Amino acid sequence: MTQPSHDDHAPRLLWAWDAETPAGDGARGVTRARDDARRELLAALDGMPAQSQGVIRAARLDTFASPEPGYAYGAVTLSAYRDDTGKTVVRSGPRPAKP
């Protein structure tokens, strides 16, 4: 019988997405698959006005957060925004500066 590794007990890697309009309204979600997070982020941005933006980050459930569990977030892995024409522009890496 093999001993479980430390990684066997680590929280599962998740993908958190967050989209926000220039007015501060938005949508967010957490998925198990990065492709699902990308699809959900782009669908949310499609319903938002120009200059809305969003990101995807790796996340893990933090059961030690207080007063209730939350997420520990990693670096931004994808950012997207709607330009002035309403076209969605997708970039890998950190969130672009606001126009």
Secondary structure, 3 states (H helix, E strand, C coil): CCCCCHHHHCCCEEEEEEEECCCCCEEEEEECCHHHHHHHHHHHHHCCCCCCEEEEEEEEEECCCCCCCEEEEEEEEEEEEECCCCCEEEEECCCCCCC
